[in-house]
Amino acid sequence: MIHNVVQSQQKFYFKSFKPWQRIGEPGDYSLVRITRLFLLLVLGKSVIVIIGAGATGLGIAWDLVLRKIPVTVVEQNGIGFGTSGRFHGLLHSGARYVVTDPTTASDCMDENSILRNVAPSVIEPTNGLFVRVLDDDPAYEQSWLQGCQRANIETRLLSKTQMEDFEHINKTISSAYLVPDAVVEGFGLLQLLSKAIVAKGATLLTNHRLKSISISANEVNGVDIEGSNGSFHLACDAVVNAGGPWASEISKLFQDPISMHLAYGLMIIFANRKLDVVLNRLRPPGDGDIFVPHQKVTIFGTTDIDQSDPQAPKVDQAEVIRLMTLGKQLIPELDSWRVLRAFNGVRPLYEPLDSISNSSRQISRDYKLIDHHLQGGPSGAFSIVGGKLTTFRLMGEKTGDLVSKYLNVSTSCLSSQIPIDSTKPKLVKNDTSTVLCECEDIREQKLRSIDGSIDDWRIETWFGMGPCQGTFCAHRVVGLYHQIYPEKNFEDELAHFRQERIKGMLDVVWGSNAKQFVLQQAIRFQSLAE
């Protein structure tokens, strides 16, 4: 056995000659499993490389490590950089899709129930309210009720008197129903998953870019990766493409490109939590029809605009104004709500070349799992595309089943039974350390307990994401960071943080937010001479 050791980020990888890649016939598990067990436990070789550390990629990794299959996850940026970090936070009941996309609706309802059990600490059971305004088609309401019944989604009709208890909502609506929607803290979920897979022995490489995929005798046998410490080769038995909006580009490295339909959606964050229930418009999914309470804020969306670039585009202020106009049909007083920021997220929808649609609204939100070998590509090459964040665990399970079959490993899925929360740190009680972020009540002791970058601190605690958008806390937090990590360039960290906060504020600079923006700039450039 010949292998070369390559060190990167204190992890060892083996560039190996692999005569064991195909030992035995399908069903001959003993020799295969014994050989793999030796390789995995003694040599530390990664069997599966997953590209992408969004909810889908991390969910696949969680499924595989629970099956005792070693995994390395490669992410070109930070965790949740793509779609998973740019959505409205809704844990779907499936009610939104019961008419237009019934398969996705059923999957969402099933996964909604499972995730409440395996990740309760990042899920708030708010319920959802579907309301039909006077201009909406009454026939759709009946189709929707029938769809909910087929998908086993419980609905409860509210009376006019009961609707009066929901403050801010248009009081002239025709009908309203409660459904089991919920809210998921996206960044919190990604943090749970990343810590859980690492605790189970997986390797997570953020800020590492996939350069190429090694293919020999029409089989995947390794990847070349580039990071801050240079490039290295990682031997593996299979690669799973979970790149979200970048999945089409990654699939080209398999020599079997897949077709994607990309579209971006605009969302607006309001500085206060005005609703305690998810508010949906009872009509076919469209623009400006959903409000989601999320911790201390409210997120409103969304739009649907086709694009070719997987990177989320700059916010268009005209789109913000149009979305606000649509929102007033549900919340008449919307103009009086304080706008905090706006952002775009890219939908990575799968669309075969033989079924081109005019709009992403016409494309199923269902996921597609692709074995490239069945399409003429190499064996050991898989892609998982489409889907919803709500169905990430199901996508991980189905991918895990396919990969296990390919490896001749007879293990079953455990991700519907084992809590992801088991690795969540306990809250610090009676923390009297210095408050660094007043908006989110983030204290020094909490930040000191988190090992990572400024972005990691922000994602895990939400510091700087409240009404002041880092006006007062940014320098305090960066000062603490520099004290803990004096070798790191805190000026770059601060500049990056400022850039991201300002980017979301610029296209909603009116009313109170305009005053906040002016104050932030005054403190930044005049008081602190930044």
C-alpha positions as CSV (number, residue, x, y, z in Angstrom):
1,M,0.0,0.0,0.0
2,I,1.5,3.3,-1.1
3,H,0.1,6.6,0.3
4,N,1.3,10.2,0.6
5,V,0.3,12.3,3.5
6,V,-0.9,15.9,2.9
7,Q,-1.5,18.1,5.9
8,S,-4.1,20.9,5.7
9,Q,-5.8,22.7,8.7
10,Q,-4.4,20.1,11.1
11,K,-6.2,17.2,9.2
12,F,-4.4,14.4,7.4
13,Y,-5.5,13.1,4.0
14,F,-4.2,10.2,2.0
15,K,-3.5,10.2,-1.7
16,S,-3.8,6.5,-2.2
17,F,-3.5,3.8,-4.8
18,K,-6.8,2.1,-4.4
19,P,-7.0,-1.5,-5.7
20,W,-9.8,-2.1,-3.1
21,Q,-12.2,0.2,-4.8
22,R,-14.2,-2.6,-6.3
23,I,-13.7,-5.7,-4.1
24,G,-16.3,-8.4,-4.5
25,E,-19.6,-8.4,-6.3
26,P,-22.7,-6.5,-5.1
27,G,-24.0,-8.1,-2.0
28,D,-20.6,-9.4,-1.0
29,Y,-20.4,-7.2,2.1
30,S,-18.0,-9.0,4.3
31,L,-14.7,-8.4,2.4
32,V,-15.7,-5.0,1.3
33,R,-16.7,-3.8,4.8
34,I,-13.7,-5.3,6.5
35,T,-11.4,-3.6,4.0
36,R,-13.2,-0.3,4.2
37,L,-13.2,-0.5,8.0
38,F,-9.4,-0.8,8.0
39,L,-9.0,2.1,5.6
40,L,-11.4,4.3,7.4
41,L,-10.4,3.7,11.0
42,V,-6.6,3.1,10.6
43,L,-5.7,5.3,7.6
44,G,-8.3,7.9,8.1
45,K,-9.2,8.0,4.4
46,S,-12.3,9.9,3.4
47,V,-14.8,7.8,1.5
48,I,-17.2,10.5,0.5
49,V,-16.5,14.2,-0.4
50,I,-19.5,16.5,-0.3
51,I,-19.3,19.8,-2.1
52,G,-21.3,22.5,-0.4
53,A,-22.0,23.3,3.2
54,G,-25.5,24.6,3.0
55,A,-28.4,22.7,4.7
56,T,-28.4,20.0,1.9
57,G,-24.7,19.3,2.1
58,L,-24.5,19.3,5.9
59,G,-27.7,17.2,6.0
60,I,-26.1,14.6,3.7
61,A,-23.0,14.6,5.8
62,W,-25.1,14.1,9.0
63,D,-26.9,11.1,7.4
64,L,-23.6,9.5,6.3
65,V,-21.7,9.9,9.6
66,L,-24.6,8.3,11.4
67,R,-24.1,5.4,9.0
68,K,-20.4,5.3,10.1
69,I,-19.3,6.5,6.6
70,P,-16.4,9.0,6.8
71,V,-17.1,12.3,5.1
72,T,-15.3,15.5,4.1
73,V,-17.4,18.6,3.3
74,V,-15.8,21.2,1.1
75,E,-17.3,24.7,1.0
76,Q,-15.9,27.6,-1.1
77,N,-17.0,30.2,1.4
78,G,-18.6,30.1,4.9
79,I,-21.4,27.8,6.1
80,G,-24.7,28.9,4.6
81,F,-23.1,31.3,2.2
82,G,-25.7,30.4,-0.5
83,T,-29.4,29.8,-0.4
84,S,-29.5,28.4,3.1
85,G,-28.3,31.7,4.5
86,R,-30.7,33.7,2.4
87,F,-34.2,32.6,3.0
88,H,-37.2,33.7,5.0
89,G,-36.9,31.1,7.8
90,L,-40.2,29.3,7.2
91,L,-40.4,25.6,8.2
92,H,-43.1,24.7,5.7
93,S,-46.2,22.7,6.6
94,G,-46.6,22.1,2.9
95,A,-49.8,24.1,2.7
96,R,-48.2,26.6,0.3
97,Y,-47.7,23.9,-2.3
98,V,-50.7,21.6,-2.0
99,V,-52.3,22.8,-5.2
100,T,-49.2,23.6,-7.4
101,D,-46.7,21.0,-6.1
102,P,-48.5,18.2,-4.1
103,T,-45.4,15.9,-3.8
104,T,-43.4,18.7,-2.2
105,A,-46.3,19.5,0.1
106,S,-46.5,16.0,1.5
107,D,-42.7,15.8,2.0
108,C,-42.8,19.2,3.8
109,M,-45.5,18.0,6.2
110,D,-43.6,14.8,7.0
111,E,-40.3,16.6,7.5
112,N,-41.9,19.4,9.5
113,S,-43.0,16.8,12.1
114,I,-39.6,15.0,12.1
115,L,-37.5,18.2,12.5
116,R,-39.6,19.4,15.4
117,N,-38.3,16.2,17.2
118,V,-34.7,16.2,16.1
119,A,-33.9,19.9,16.2
120,P,-36.4,21.5,18.6
121,S,-34.0,24.2,19.9
122,V,-33.9,26.0,16.5
123,I,-37.6,25.7,15.7
124,E,-40.4,27.9,16.9
125,P,-43.9,26.4,16.5
126,T,-45.7,29.6,15.5
127,N,-48.3,28.0,13.3
128,G,-49.2,29.6,9.9
129,L,-52.2,31.7,8.9
130,F,-53.5,31.5,5.3
131,V,-55.9,34.4,4.5
132,R,-57.9,35.1,1.3
133,V,-58.4,38.7,0.5
134,L,-61.3,40.0,-1.5
135,D,-59.6,40.0,-4.9
136,D,-58.4,36.4,-4.6
137,D,-60.1,33.5,-6.4
138,P,-62.6,31.7,-4.1
139,A,-62.3,28.5,-6.2
140,Y,-58.7,28.2,-5.3
141,E,-59.6,28.1,-1.6
142,Q,-61.6,24.9,-2.2
143,S,-58.8,23.3,-4.2
144,W,-56.4,24.3,-1.4
145,L,-58.6,22.7,1.3
146,Q,-58.8,19.5,-0.8
147,G,-55.0,19.5,-1.3
148,C,-54.4,20.0,2.4
149,Q,-56.6,17.0,3.2
150,R,-54.7,14.8,0.7
151,A,-51.4,15.9,2.2
152,N,-52.6,15.3,5.8
153,I,-52.2,18.9,6.7
154,E,-54.5,20.0,9.5
155,T,-56.4,23.2,8.8
156,R,-58.7,25.1,11.1
157,L,-61.1,27.8,9.9
158,L,-61.1,30.9,12.0
159,S,-64.2,33.1,12.6
160,K,-64.3,36.8,12.0
161,T,-64.2,37.3,15.8
162,Q,-61.1,35.1,16.1
163,M,-59.4,37.1,13.3
164,E,-59.8,40.2,15.3
165,D,-57.2,38.8,17.7
166,F,-54.5,39.1,15.0
167,E,-53.3,42.6,15.2
168,H,-52.0,44.5,12.1
169,I,-53.7,42.0,9.6
170,N,-56.2,43.3,7.0
171,K,-59.6,43.1,8.7
172,T,-61.5,42.8,5.4
173,I,-60.3,39.4,4.5
174,S,-62.8,36.8,3.2
175,S,-61.5,33.7,5.1
176,A,-58.6,32.5,7.2
177,Y,-57.2,29.1,8.2
178,L,-54.5,28.0,10.7
179,V,-52.0,25.4,9.6
180,P,-48.9,23.8,11.3
181,D,-46.3,26.1,9.7
182,A,-43.3,26.9,12.0
183,V,-40.1,29.0,11.9
184,V,-36.6,27.6,11.8
185,E,-33.6,29.5,12.8
186,G,-31.5,28.8,9.6
187,F,-28.1,29.8,10.9
188,G,-28.7,28.0,14.2
189,L,-29.6,24.8,12.3
190,L,-26.5,25.1,10.2
191,Q,-24.4,25.5,13.3
192,L,-26.0,22.5,14.9
193,L,-25.4,20.4,11.8
194,S,-21.7,21.5,11.4
195,K,-20.9,20.8,15.0
196,A,-22.7,17.5,15.0
197,I,-20.9,16.1,11.9
198,V,-17.5,17.2,13.2
199,A,-18.3,15.6,16.6
200,K,-19.0,12.3,14.7
201,G,-15.6,12.5,12.9
202,A,-16.4,14.3,9.7
203,T,-14.0,16.9,8.3
204,L,-15.4,20.3,7.4
205,L,-13.3,22.6,5.1
206,T,-14.7,26.1,4.8
207,N,-13.1,28.6,2.5
208,H,-11.8,25.8,0.3
209,R,-12.5,25.7,-3.4
210,L,-13.0,22.5,-5.5
211,K,-10.5,22.8,-8.5
212,S,-11.0,19.4,-10.2
213,I,-12.4,15.9,-9.8
214,S,-10.1,12.9,-10.6
215,I,-11.6,10.3,-12.7
216,S,-9.9,7.0,-13.7
217,A,-11.4,4.1,-15.6
218,N,-14.7,6.1,-15.6
219,E,-14.7,6.1,-11.7
220,V,-14.3,9.0,-9.4
221,N,-11.3,8.5,-7.2
222,G,-10.4,11.9,-5.8
223,V,-10.6,15.7,-5.7
224,D,-8.2,18.6,-5.9
225,I,-8.9,21.3,-3.4
226,E,-7.5,24.8,-2.9
227,G,-7.5,26.7,0.3
228,S,-5.6,29.4,2.2
229,N,-2.8,27.0,2.9
230,G,-2.4,25.9,-0.8
231,S,-3.7,23.1,-2.9
232,F,-3.9,19.4,-2.1
233,H,-5.4,16.2,-3.4
234,L,-7.9,14.2,-1.4
235,A,-8.5,10.5,-2.3
236,C,-12.1,9.4,-2.1
237,D,-14.6,6.8,-3.4
238,A,-17.4,9.2,-4.4
239,V,-18.3,12.8,-4.7
240,V,-21.7,14.3,-3.9
241,N,-22.5,17.6,-5.5
242,A,-24.7,19.6,-3.1
243,G,-23.6,23.0,-4.5
244,G,-27.1,24.6,-4.6
245,P,-27.0,27.5,-7.2
246,W,-23.4,26.3,-8.2
247,A,-24.5,22.7,-8.8
248,S,-24.6,23.0,-12.5
249,E,-21.1,24.3,-12.7
250,I,-19.8,21.5,-10.4
251,S,-21.6,18.9,-12.5
252,K,-19.4,19.9,-15.5
253,L,-16.5,18.4,-13.6
254,F,-18.3,15.1,-13.7
255,Q,-18.4,15.4,-17.5
256,D,-22.2,15.2,-17.3
257,P,-23.6,18.7,-16.8
258,I,-27.1,19.1,-15.4
259,S,-29.7,21.8,-16.2
260,M,-30.7,24.3,-13.5
261,H,-33.2,27.1,-13.4
262,L,-31.9,30.0,-11.2
263,A,-34.1,32.8,-10.0
264,Y,-33.6,35.2,-7.2
265,G,-36.2,36.4,-4.6
266,L,-36.2,39.7,-2.7
267,M,-36.9,39.7,1.1
268,I,-37.3,42.7,3.4
269,I,-36.5,42.6,7.1
270,F,-38.5,44.8,9.5
271,A,-36.8,45.8,12.7
272,N,-39.6,44.6,15.0
273,R,-41.5,41.4,15.4
274,K,-45.0,42.6,14.6
275,L,-46.5,39.1,14.2
276,D,-46.4,35.9,16.2
277,V,-47.7,33.7,13.4
278,V,-46.5,33.1,9.8
279,L,-48.9,35.0,7.5
280,N,-49.5,33.6,4.0
281,R,-51.8,34.7,1.3
282,L,-54.4,32.1,0.2
283,R,-53.7,32.0,-3.5
284,P,-51.1,30.3,-5.9
285,P,-47.6,31.1,-4.7
286,G,-46.6,34.5,-5.9
287,D,-44.8,37.8,-5.1
288,G,-45.2,39.5,-1.8
289,D,-47.4,36.9,-0.1
290,I,-45.6,35.8,3.1
291,F,-44.6,37.3,6.4
292,V,-42.4,35.3,8.8
293,P,-41.7,36.3,12.5
294,H,-38.1,35.5,13.1
295,Q,-36.7,36.0,16.7
296,K,-37.0,39.8,17.2
297,V,-37.7,40.8,13.5
298,T,-40.2,40.1,10.7
299,I,-39.1,38.9,7.3
300,F,-41.3,39.6,4.3
301,G,-41.1,38.2,0.8
302,T,-40.6,37.3,-1.9
303,T,-40.2,37.9,-5.6
304,D,-39.2,35.7,-8.6
305,I,-36.7,37.0,-11.2
306,D,-34.8,34.7,-13.5
307,Q,-31.0,35.0,-13.6
308,S,-28.0,33.1,-14.8
309,D,-25.5,33.9,-12.1
310,P,-25.5,31.7,-8.9
311,Q,-24.4,34.7,-6.9
312,A,-27.2,36.7,-5.3
313,P,-27.5,40.1,-7.2
314,K,-27.5,43.5,-5.7
315,V,-30.9,44.6,-4.4
316,D,-33.0,46.7,-6.8
317,Q,-34.7,49.6,-4.9
318,A,-37.6,49.6,-7.4
319,E,-38.3,46.0,-6.5
320,V,-38.3,46.9,-2.8
321,I,-40.9,49.6,-3.4
322,R,-43.0,47.1,-5.5
323,L,-42.8,44.5,-2.8
324,M,-43.9,47.0,-0.1
325,T,-46.9,47.9,-2.3
326,L,-47.9,44.2,-2.5
327,G,-47.4,43.7,1.2
328,K,-49.9,46.4,2.1
329,Q,-52.7,44.1,0.7
330,L,-52.1,41.9,3.8
331,I,-50.8,44.6,6.2
332,P,-52.3,48.0,5.4
333,E,-50.1,49.8,7.9
334,L,-46.9,48.4,6.4
335,D,-45.4,51.8,5.5
336,S,-45.3,52.6,9.2
337,W,-43.2,49.5,10.0
338,R,-39.5,50.3,10.4
339,V,-37.5,48.7,7.6
340,L,-34.1,47.2,8.7
341,R,-32.6,45.8,5.5
342,A,-33.2,44.0,2.3
343,F,-31.5,41.0,0.7
344,N,-31.8,38.6,-2.2
345,G,-31.6,34.8,-2.2
346,V,-31.1,32.5,-5.2
347,R,-33.5,29.5,-5.8
348,P,-31.5,26.6,-7.3
349,L,-34.3,24.7,-9.0
350,Y,-33.8,21.6,-11.2
351,E,-35.3,21.8,-14.7
352,P,-34.5,19.1,-17.3
353,L,-33.6,20.5,-20.7
354,D,-36.7,18.9,-22.2
355,S,-39.1,20.9,-20.0
356,I,-38.1,24.6,-20.1
357,S,-40.5,26.9,-18.2
358,N,-41.1,30.6,-18.6
359,S,-40.9,31.3,-14.9
360,S,-39.5,29.5,-11.8
361,R,-43.0,29.7,-10.3
362,Q,-43.9,27.0,-12.7
363,I,-41.1,24.7,-11.7
364,S,-41.5,22.0,-9.0
365,R,-39.9,22.6,-5.6
366,D,-39.3,18.9,-5.4
367,Y,-35.7,17.7,-5.2
368,K,-33.8,15.6,-7.8
369,L,-31.2,13.0,-6.9
370,I,-28.9,12.2,-9.9
371,D,-26.5,9.2,-10.3
372,H,-24.4,10.5,-13.1
373,H,-23.2,7.0,-14.0
374,L,-26.7,6.2,-15.3
375,Q,-26.5,9.2,-17.6
376,G,-23.1,8.3,-19.1
377,G,-21.0,10.0,-16.5
378,P,-18.5,8.3,-14.1
379,S,-19.5,6.0,-11.3
380,G,-19.2,7.5,-7.8
381,A,-20.6,10.9,-9.1
382,F,-23.8,12.1,-7.6
383,S,-25.8,15.4,-7.6
384,I,-28.7,16.5,-5.4
385,V,-30.5,19.6,-6.5
386,G,-33.8,21.5,-5.9
387,G,-35.8,20.9,-2.8
388,K,-36.6,23.2,0.2
389,L,-34.7,23.8,3.4
390,T,-37.6,22.0,5.1
391,T,-36.8,18.8,3.2
392,F,-33.0,18.9,3.7
393,R,-33.1,15.9,6.0
394,L,-35.1,13.8,3.6
395,M,-32.7,14.8,0.8
396,G,-29.8,13.6,3.0
397,E,-31.6,10.3,3.7
398,K,-32.2,9.6,0.0
399,T,-28.7,10.5,-0.9
400,G,-27.3,8.4,1.9
401,D,-29.3,5.4,0.7
402,L,-27.9,5.8,-2.8
403,V,-24.3,6.3,-1.7
404,S,-24.5,3.4,0.8
405,K,-25.7,1.1,-2.0
406,Y,-22.9,2.3,-4.2
407,L,-20.4,1.5,-1.4
408,N,-21.9,-1.9,-0.7
409,V,-22.5,-0.7,2.9
410,S,-25.7,-2.1,4.4
411,T,-26.7,0.6,6.9
412,S,-30.0,2.3,7.4
413,C,-30.9,5.9,7.9
414,L,-30.9,7.2,11.5
415,S,-31.3,10.9,11.0
416,S,-35.1,10.8,11.7
417,Q,-34.4,9.4,15.1
418,I,-31.2,10.9,16.5
419,P,-31.4,14.5,17.7
420,I,-29.1,17.0,16.0
421,D,-29.4,19.1,19.2
422,S,-27.3,16.6,21.2
423,T,-24.2,18.7,20.5
424,K,-25.8,22.1,21.2
425,P,-24.0,23.8,24.1
426,K,-26.0,24.6,27.2
427,L,-26.9,28.2,27.8
428,V,-24.7,30.1,30.2
429,K,-26.7,30.9,33.3
430,N,-26.3,34.1,35.3
431,D,-23.9,35.6,32.8
432,T,-22.9,38.9,34.3
433,S,-20.1,39.7,31.8
434,T,-20.1,42.9,29.8
435,V,-22.9,43.4,27.3
436,L,-21.4,44.0,23.8
437,C,-24.5,44.0,21.7
438,E,-27.6,45.6,23.3
439,C,-30.0,44.7,20.5
440,E,-29.5,41.0,20.9
441,D,-28.2,41.0,24.5
442,I,-24.9,39.3,23.5
443,R,-22.4,39.2,26.3
444,E,-18.6,38.8,26.3
445,Q,-18.6,35.4,27.9
446,K,-20.8,34.0,25.1
447,L,-18.5,35.3,22.4
448,R,-15.4,33.9,24.2
449,S,-17.0,30.5,24.1
450,I,-17.2,30.4,20.3
451,D,-14.1,29.4,18.3
452,G,-14.1,30.9,14.9
453,S,-14.2,34.1,12.8
454,I,-16.3,37.3,13.3
455,D,-18.8,35.8,10.9
456,D,-19.0,32.7,13.0
457,W,-19.7,34.9,16.1
458,R,-22.4,36.8,14.2
459,I,-24.1,33.7,12.8
460,E,-24.2,31.9,16.1
461,T,-25.3,34.8,18.3
462,W,-26.9,37.3,15.8
463,F,-24.8,40.2,17.2
464,G,-25.0,43.2,14.9
465,M,-28.1,42.0,13.2
466,G,-30.6,43.9,15.3
467,P,-32.0,47.4,14.8
468,C,-28.7,49.2,15.1
469,Q,-27.0,47.0,12.5
470,G,-23.7,47.0,14.3
471,T,-23.6,50.8,14.9
472,F,-22.6,50.5,18.5
473,C,-21.5,46.9,18.9
474,A,-19.2,46.3,15.9
475,H,-16.1,47.9,17.4
476,R,-16.6,46.4,20.8
477,V,-16.9,42.9,19.4
478,V,-14.0,43.4,17.0
479,G,-11.9,44.7,19.9
480,L,-12.6,41.6,21.9
481,Y,-11.8,39.4,18.8
482,H,-8.5,41.1,18.4
483,Q,-7.7,40.6,22.1
484,I,-8.4,36.9,21.8
485,Y,-6.8,36.5,18.3
486,P,-4.1,39.2,18.1
487,E,-2.4,37.5,15.1
488,K,-5.5,38.0,12.9
489,N,-6.1,41.1,10.8
490,F,-9.0,42.7,12.7
491,E,-9.2,45.6,10.2
492,D,-10.2,43.2,7.4
493,E,-12.7,41.6,9.7
494,L,-14.3,44.9,10.7
495,A,-14.4,46.1,7.1
496,H,-16.1,42.9,5.9
497,F,-18.6,43.2,8.7
498,R,-19.4,46.8,7.9
499,Q,-19.7,46.1,4.2
500,E,-22.2,43.4,4.7
501,R,-24.4,45.4,7.1
502,I,-24.3,48.5,4.8
503,K,-25.1,46.5,1.7
504,G,-28.5,45.4,3.1
505,M,-29.4,48.9,4.4
506,L,-28.7,51.0,1.3
507,D,-31.8,50.2,-0.7
508,V,-34.2,50.7,2.2
509,V,-32.8,54.0,3.5
510,W,-36.0,55.9,4.4
511,G,-37.8,56.8,7.6
512,S,-36.1,55.6,10.8
513,N,-33.7,53.5,8.9
514,A,-32.3,56.6,7.1
515,K,-31.7,58.2,10.5
516,Q,-30.0,55.0,11.7
517,F,-27.8,54.9,8.6
518,V,-26.7,58.5,9.1
519,L,-25.9,57.9,12.7
520,Q,-23.9,54.8,11.9
521,Q,-21.8,56.7,9.3
522,A,-21.3,59.6,11.7
523,I,-20.0,57.3,14.5
524,R,-17.9,55.3,12.0
525,F,-16.2,58.1,10.2
526,Q,-16.3,61.1,12.6
527,S,-16.2,59.7,16.2
528,L,-14.0,56.7,15.4
529,A,-12.2,58.0,12.3
530,E,-12.5,54.6,10.7
